[in-house]
Amino acid sequence: METKGKNGKVAGRGTIVTLEMKKRIRSLRHSANLSIECLADKATVSEKTLKKIENPKSKQKRFDDDTLIKIAKAFNMSLDSLQGKQNQVEQKSWAINFELLAEQFREIDRMLLPLIRDHKHANKSLIEHAYLGLLSQSLQERKIYIEQIDRGMRDSIKRNAFIGGLPKPGLVIEVSEDFEEISYNCNPDGILTVKSPQLLWDCHCDTPSTKQNDFKCPIHSHSLGEEVDRRFSTGYVLIRYQGIEFYWRSGQELWPPSIDSFYMIDAMEADGLFKKRYNSVLDIGSGTGFWGIMAASCNPYITEITLSDWLLTPYLYGTANWFLNRNNREHISFKTNTGLFTGGLDSLVKPHDIAICNPPYLPLLDGFDEIGLESTVAGTDLLTNVIMRSKTLANRTYLQFSNLSQPEAQVAQKKAGLKLRPIGKERLVPFRLRILWERSGYLNVLIKERGLIEKKNSRHRFWHKLQTYVIE
Ligand SMILES: C[S@@+](CC[C@H](N)C(=O)[O-])C[C@H]1O[C@@H](n2cnc3c(N)ncnc32)[C@H](O)[C@@H]1O
């Protein structure tokens, strides 16, 4: 007779990989943007074994512990977490558990993500209807109640337990105020510093061109490069900027505070965002909550902050990031809104003082429908929506976008009878989107029709221009 040990293991014969665990591994891999091949490489296990582990129909049920531990390590987690053991224990307690929610929300977001683009030709209200239905059904099935989490955040014991229980980040990224230097602290292995970075992740290694191989990658040419890469792409990361900290984890559902965010802050700061007597700030398409939290932390007059995004992962990270940075700013009322475009913000009693939005900017071009399905940065619909609704949302709206989506912005501003006034400098930044490297047809149209710049002799091959605007 078999004797089962701890964790469902049978002595000397490995661990049974349940269907749940298979799903978890696949979902972790997807959200880290890793192919089977890449994960096999990172975990140093064979592709064949990994395929079997993930395949729900595989006849092999039991796998070697060492292999599973290596896979868990590649995701910066323990075998227990990979098996969902810790979650089961924590689920029983009253505590609001970040990691458990993060996993559930990622699953739901992955179902929501294709929704807009799948229904490209459907009318807007139909899409909104489908979105709201899927969102509430998925939450109900999992017995997750957003109002309950929000209420928990108002209870100091639950809130402190939630913040205290945040997973330890595997990587701490310190961005200097002037964006002159980024250091990646890979404790206890050491620190990798990149001087004069051009991006938050200033690597060009995967650009599809042999010419770029002539240049040294500031990350991968360093002895810590591979380890920093592993931690950046698969684990929890803490990004520190001006003393404010943002949790982030790589995945399609969550955009990190990156070069566009730092440039936009510069432009808005010069425009008086941190000094003027603004009381309320609305962050639309909030991601990690970077704008709302920066504004509330740097402008002493802010008393109300609202983060709004259509996905649940941003809701969770935005909430965690606010309470992580709130300190003694208890007088600030914090709200979240989960809605498509600006849905859910319609019932405003009065417009916010400030709205800030850094929307996706990749145009959906005829003949390239798949781009919309594959990329979360695709689509200009949030951009045009914010322009059209700006006057009802806020007294002053800041918007940043790329020259690639200029035509859509022009049409929207004309339709709305408004003007987009540039503030701050126009910034030329590398355009680096891995999913586009195989899409030379799409890239060519961007070059010919949208002003994407190609520099064959530069470390980064493609470039675009970012500009912050105020809507008037
Ligand atoms: C480029 S990211 C910006 C994130 C964050 N504001 C920042 O600057 O770091 C765009 C954000 O808009 C959100 N978003 C995209 N399309 C949306 C839509 N139709 N409705 C609401 N939010 C949307 C995404 O989920 C994402 O968080």
The ligand as a MOL file (V3000), in Angstrom:
LIG
                    3D

  0  0  0     0  0            999 V3000
M  V30 BEGIN CTAB
M  V30 COUNTS 27 29 0 0 0
M  V30 BEGIN ATOM
M  V30 1 C -0.5470 52.0050 -20.6480 0
M  V30 2 S -1.3130 51.3300 -19.2580 0 CHG=1
M  V30 3 C -1.0930 52.6570 -18.0880 0
M  V30 4 C -1.0600 52.2060 -16.6590 0
M  V30 5 C -0.7680 53.3030 -15.6430 0
M  V30 6 N -1.7080 54.3870 -15.7280 0
M  V30 7 C 0.6410 53.8210 -15.8190 0
M  V30 8 O 0.8210 54.8450 -16.4660 0
M  V30 9 O 1.5740 53.1810 -15.3130 0 CHG=-1
M  V30 10 C -3.0080 51.4720 -19.7250 0
M  V30 11 C -4.0190 51.0240 -18.6870 0
M  V30 12 O -5.3180 51.2450 -19.2050 0
M  V30 13 C -6.1560 50.1310 -18.8970 0
M  V30 14 N -7.1440 50.0300 -19.9920 0
M  V30 15 C -6.9170 49.6640 -21.2600 0
M  V30 16 N -8.0590 49.6760 -21.9700 0
M  V30 17 C -9.0330 50.0520 -21.1110 0
M  V30 18 C -10.4320 50.2490 -21.2440 0
M  V30 19 N -11.0610 50.0500 -22.3920 0
M  V30 20 N -11.1270 50.6530 -20.1480 0
M  V30 21 C -10.5060 50.8660 -18.9720 0
M  V30 22 N -9.1810 50.6850 -18.7780 0
M  V30 23 C -8.4570 50.2960 -19.8450 0
M  V30 24 C -5.2110 48.9410 -18.8690 0
M  V30 25 O -5.7530 47.8740 -18.1130 0
M  V30 26 C -3.9380 49.5620 -18.2970 0
M  V30 27 O -3.9110 49.4450 -16.9040 0
M  V30 END ATOM
M  V30 BEGIN BOND
M  V30 1 1 1 2
M  V30 2 1 2 3
M  V30 3 1 2 10
M  V30 4 1 3 4
M  V30 5 1 4 5
M  V30 6 1 5 6
M  V30 7 1 5 7
M  V30 8 2 7 8
M  V30 9 1 7 9
M  V30 10 1 10 11
M  V30 11 1 11 12
M  V30 12 1 11 26
M  V30 13 1 12 13
M  V30 14 1 13 14
M  V30 15 1 13 24
M  V30 16 1 14 15
M  V30 17 1 14 23
M  V30 18 2 15 16
M  V30 19 1 16 17
M  V30 20 1 17 18
M  V30 21 2 17 23
M  V30 22 1 18 19
M  V30 23 2 18 20
M  V30 24 1 20 21
M  V30 25 2 21 22
M  V30 26 1 22 23
M  V30 27 1 24 25
M  V30 28 1 24 26
M  V30 29 1 26 27
M  V30 END BOND
M  V30 END CTAB
M  END
